[in-house]
Amino acid sequence: KASQAEMLPIPATTVWSSSAALSGVRLPASALARTGPVKSGPSGSSRRAGIAVKALAMDIGGTKYSVAVFDGVKMVDRASEATDREGGPEWMIARILHQVARWRGAHVFDLCGIGFGGPVDFARQRVALSTHVGGWSDYPLVDEIRDALGLPVVMDNDANAGALGEHRNGAGIGFDPLFYMTLSTGIGGGIISQGCIY
């Protein structure tokens, strides 16, 4: 996926980082201050403890959606709501933007990551389709969120995003290969092999 990230519409005034949750995503240079020492995982691999980034995270599923704020690797705010399956993308985006507007006074975001509960065309950064909710086929969710918030945005399938997050910052630190499974409206899985999403 790192090579595919070069196709993302993220400003060229950014630099590469080994960000905890968004592998291969370009972050603003101002967001790269280290916040902790290098850690070693069970297999002896070392990694940075975190990056001083205020990230907006979105998890969009067929049963519910969640929006969260991360300061480095620590979640500092979170909101969830049941998905209106008849509302489609317009309802979902309106609800997400409403929640983000409520946080704007307390948080200044550097970037946004989206985990979508269904197939994602990563190279094009579009939702391929949703097997649970209508209206998402070939949907430009990244474009919509980026235009609304003015942030660098990257999206992947929620299981891939979850696998990468656990590998970089959770129960999977130091384990490679790693298999991650989601059990919610549907069942999904993500695999990490040689440090990358397979």
Secondary structure, 3 states (H helix, E strand, C coil): CHHHHCCCCCCCCEEECCCCCCCCCEEEHHHCCECCCEEECCCCCEEECCECCEEEEEEECCCEEEEEEEECCEEEEEEEEECCCCCHHHHHHHHHHHHHHHHCCCCCCCEEEEEECCCEECCCCEECCCCCCCCCCCECHHHHHHHHHCCCEEEEEHHHHHHHHHHHHCCCCCCCCEEEEEECCCEEEEEEECCEEC
